[in-house]
Amino acid sequence: MKCRLAVDVVLERDDGQVVGVESKARDTVTAADFRGLVQLRDLLGDQFTQGIVLHTGSQSAISFGDRLMALPLASLWRAGHDPA
């Protein structure tokens, strides 16, 4: 079986768990933006922990199915930040 994966970043831990990350320079994300991540998830099975598409929009985290989510790029700087 020939696979052509297109994922911007693939992170792998010592134990083999994998996270895939795509980045999109636009405000909206569609299911088509997850094609490479879906292919990676299906190829790796339980080794695949999470697939994330980062975008420039302001909409909060949205699930796109099994272990797939879209996040605004700005959320990386807000994570763990207490504005108080």
Secondary structure, DSSP 8 states (H G I E B T S, - for coil): -------SEEEE-TTS-EEEEEE-SSS---GGGGHHHHHHHHHHGGGEEEEEEEESS----EE-STTEEEEETTHHHHTT----
